[in-house]
């Protein structure tokens, strides 16, 4: 399955619906500290939205639930289940993404066979707890250069406080795409914001080296 160049991270199906109406075709449902039954219902609701719009649904840190409902995959943070363990649980038919903050992190994720890497944070963001050190554009450039030198082909997604105006410079580093949350979900018109991101990413297509 092709990895989208625009990942939308949200906590609700309602927000996913608005983003998908604006052209988003990859939704990561990030739910923390909720009872299992409520987590499952949110996942089912988001799955219904994604199926209606032909979008990919990724569950954050819940391989067992992804397998149970038939989601498209999971995204695993650095403190979550190891990707190799998730792959053993899920099998080859599910997408597995992992979080990285350094080139060494990416090396480990590539060795574990992830399908994509979320590299960040680009800048400070309030949508994630226990934030890793801020990277900024210079670190993205350095790390993506190391990835090219190592021959890595895994798609790498920039994440963490990414705004619309950041897309051209981030794509120029060799990133496959970006992941956003507040820049779409917190906009006055999330559907319009999603359309702008989709258009900006199309306008800034680059030769994929990562």
C-alpha positions in Angstrom: 0.0 0.0 0.0 1.4 3.4 -1.0 2.3 5.7 1.9 0.5 9.0 1.6 2.5 12.3 1.7 -0.1 13.8 4.0 -0.9 12.2 7.3 -3.7 13.6 9.5 -3.5 12.9 13.2 -6.7 13.2 15.2 -8.6 11.8 18.2 -12.1 11.7 16.7 -14.0 10.4 13.7 -15.8 13.8 13.3 -12.5 15.6 12.7 -11.4 12.8 10.4 -14.6 13.3 8.3 -13.9 17.0 7.8 -10.3 16.4 6.8 -11.2 13.6 4.4 -13.8 15.9 2.8 -10.8 18.2 2.1 -8.8 15.5 0.4 -7.0 13.8 3.3 -6.5 10.1 2.5 -4.5 8.9 5.5 -5.8 9.2 9.1 -3.9 8.3 12.2 -6.3 7.9 15.2 -4.3 8.8 18.3 -6.2 8.0 21.5 -4.6 7.9 25.0 -5.9 7.1 28.4 -9.4 5.9 27.4 -11.2 2.8 28.5 -10.8 -0.1 26.0 -14.5 0.0 25.0 -14.4 3.7 24.1 -11.1 3.3 22.3 -12.6 0.5 20.2 -15.7 2.6 19.4 -13.7 5.6 18.3 -11.6 3.3 16.1 -14.7 1.8 14.5 -16.2 5.2 13.9 -13.0 6.5 12.3 -12.8 3.3 10.2 -16.3 3.9 8.9 -15.2 7.5 7.8 -12.0 6.2 6.2 -13.8 3.5 4.3 -16.4 5.9 3.0 -13.6 8.2 1.7 -11.2 5.5 0.5 -8.7 6.6 3.2 -6.1 4.6 5.1 -6.7 4.2 8.9 -3.7 3.9 11.2 -4.2 3.3 14.9 -1.7 4.7 17.3 -0.1 2.3 19.7 -2.8 -0.5 19.6 -1.8 -3.4 17.4 -4.3 -5.8 19.0 -7.2 -3.4 18.2 -5.9 -2.9 14.7 -6.0 -6.6 14.1 -9.4 -7.0 15.7 -11.2 -4.4 13.6 -9.1 -4.8 10.5 -7.6 -1.3 10.5 -4.9 -0.7 7.8 -2.0 -0.5 10.3 -0.5 0.9 13.5 1.9 3.7 14.4 4.3 2.9 17.2 6.1 5.5 19.4 9.5 4.9 20.9 8.0 3.7 24.1 5.3 1.4 22.5 5.5 -2.2 21.4 8.6 -2.9 19.3 7.9 -3.0 15.6 9.2 -6.5 15.2 6.8 -7.7 17.9 3.9 -5.9 16.2 4.8 -7.5 12.9 4.8 -10.9 14.5 1.3 -10.2 15.9 -0.1 -8.6 12.8 1.6 -10.4 9.9 2.6 -8.9 6.6 -0.8 -7.4 5.6 -0.7 -4.5 8.0 1.2 -1.2 7.7 3.6 -0.4 10.6 5.0 3.0 11.2 7.6 4.0 13.8 8.6 7.3 15.5 12.2 8.5 15.2 14.2 11.5 16.4 17.7 10.6 15.2 19.4 8.8 12.4 20.1 5.9 14.8 16.4 5.6 15.5 15.8 5.3 11.8 18.5 2.7 11.4 16.7 0.6 14.1 13.3 1.0 12.5 14.6 0.1 9.0 16.2 -3.0 10.5 12.8 -3.9 12.1 11.1 -3.6 8.8 8.7 -0.7 9.3 6.8 0.6 6.3 7.4 4.3 7.1 9.0 6.5 9.7 7.6 9.6 11.4 10.6 11.9 12.1 10.3 14.7 14.5 9.4 17.0 16.1 10.0 19.7 13.6 9.2 22.3 16.2 7.4 22.5 19.5 3.9 21.1 19.6 1.3 20.8 22.3 -0.4 17.8 20.7 2.1 15.3 22.0 3.3 14.6 25.5 7.0 13.7 26.3 8.3 15.6 23.3 11.7 14.6 22.0 14.4 17.2 21.2 13.3 19.7 18.5 14.9 19.0 15.1 14.3 22.0 12.9 15.1 22.2 9.2 18.9 21.8 9.6 18.6 18.5 11.4 16.1 17.2 8.9 18.6 18.1 6.1 21.4 16.3 7.9 19.4 13.2 8.8 17.8 12.8 5.4 21.3 13.1 3.9 22.5 10.3 6.2 19.5 8.2 5.0 20.4 8.7 1.4 24.0 7.8 2.0 22.9 4.6 3.8 20.7 3.7 0.9 17.5 3.7 2.9 14.3 3.8 0.8 11.7 3.8 3.6 9.3 6.8 3.3 10.1 9.4 6.0 7.3 11.8 7.2 8.1 15.1 9.0 6.0 15.7 12.1 5.6 18.1 14.9 4.2 21.6 14.6 4.3 21.5 10.8 2.4 24.4 9.1 1.4 25.0 5.6 4.2 27.4 4.9 6.8 24.8 6.1 5.9 22.3 3.3 8.2 23.5 0.5 11.4 23.6 2.7 10.6 20.3 4.4 10.0 18.6 1.1 13.2 20.0 -0.3 15.1 18.0 2.4 13.9 14.8 0.8 11.0 14.0 3.1 8.3 11.9 1.6 5.6 14.1 3.2 4.3 15.6 6.4 2.0 14.7 9.3 -0.2 17.4 10.8 -2.8 17.7 13.5 -3.6 21.2 14.7 -2.9 22.8 11.4 -6.0 21.1 10.0 -8.0 20.1 13.0 -7.6 23.5 14.7 -8.3 25.6 11.7 -11.5 27.6 11.4 -12.4 25.5 8.3 -10.6 22.1 8.6 -11.9 21.0 5.2 -10.4 24.1 3.5 -7.1 23.7 5.5 -6.9 20.1 4.3 -7.4 21.2 0.7 -4.5 23.7 1.0 -2.2 21.1 2.4 -3.1 18.6 -0.4 -2.5 21.4 -3.0 0.8 22.5 -1.5 2.1 18.9 -1.4 1.2 18.4 -5.1 2.9 21.7 -6.0 6.0 20.6 -4.1 6.4 17.1 -5.5 10.1 16.1 -5.6 12.0 13.2 -7.0 11.6 10.6 -4.3 15.0 9.7 -2.9 13.8 8.6 0.5 
